[in-house]
Each structure stands twice: as structure tokens, then as C-alpha cells.
């Protein structure tokens, strides 16, 4: 029987699992392992089914190629816009984007891009709790402005009346892309944040 709780993740290489199984921080499919990411671990600990829409190098305002997550988020074949959200409504949506934008020089436009993306998602997931997060790479390091853009976007959405949007900043961990241990620590944090925000959830957390 499929789990009753459904989670949807939007992210970049961190969510995809780039180099999770190696401290080498290399772009080798051998070391890419979504099963060991914070996204998959969080879903398992909450007893949830999950979908992950993630691409290494993708951003929300700019990517390492032409196109952003806004071109892919609602698609089956990357840019066809053919995904039927009504077929799989999510209860919880997690967005972890901005690391590549930060590397590529994005500034305060990130905040309005976050607001726009959440509003697009809200059009399909009207009752979902949406968590806008960032980290654990240097976009969340001390001195980075990105956590402020994340929090600012959530505050704007809350002020507009959407009280089911939350933020969380994963602490910066040096060493490049997060390996399995760091990803597990991120999952610990996210599970706690979700359960604290959604105290009414009565799902048993998996060991």
C-alpha cells in the first residue's frame, strides 16, 4: 500500500545526490546516490512517498546552461509542461534552490524569484506545507546573503496571507557537496522542522 503522506522536493545537485558516496566531490555517476540524500532520508523517516525534481547545476534565476527550474518543474520530458499535479497532490513541498544562482552572481532578485516559484506551486498544491530551505554548501555560509533572501521571501508570502510557508537554513559544511553523513544530518534537521511546524501530523517517524 502506498504511503498516505506525499512529499515533493525541488533542488539542484545537493538534492540529486551529487558525490554523496565519495569525499572526492567529483561528477561521476558512480558516486551519485539520491537514496542517501536529505530528501530521500526525510521521506523515509516520515513514512512518506516522495518525488524529487532535481538537476545538478540548476538554479531558480540562472543555471550553468540556458534554462532554470522554472522550465522543468512542471514537466515530464524536461520542458513539455505535461505533469498532471492533480494526479499526485503533495502534502509537503521542499524547495532547496539558490546555490548555483549564488555561484553565478545572483543578488536580491533571488528573493522575488522564490516568491514567484512558491506562488506557482501554490496554484497546484493549495493545502500543502511548503518549506523553502538553503544549504549546506556556501550559499548558507556566514556572510552569504542567500539565507536572508529565503527568509525574506517566506515573510513576504506570510504577509500576503499564505501561512503554510516556512524557511530553514542548513548550516554551512565545508568540503564541497554534502556526503552521506552530512545529508543524514540535514535530514535530522528537516524532520524536526517539519514536525515542529506541522504538529498536527500523526504519522509515525520511521527509525
QUIVEN-V342160 format. One record per run of one state. SS is the DSSP state (A for helix, B for strand, O for the rest). FROM is the first residue (numbers start at 0). LEN is the number of residues. Records with the same first field share a line. If there is no record, write none. Layout:
BEGIN
SS: FROM-LEN, FROM-LEN
END
This chain:
BEGIN
O: 0-5, 11-1, 16-12, 31-2, 36-1, 45-3, 54-14, 72-12, 87-4, 96-2, 103-5, 122-6, 134-3, 140-5, 159-5, 169-10, 197-10
B: 5-6, 48-6, 91-5, 128-6, 164-5
A: 12-4, 28-3, 33-3, 37-8, 68-4, 84-3, 98-5, 108-14, 137-3, 145-14, 179-18
END
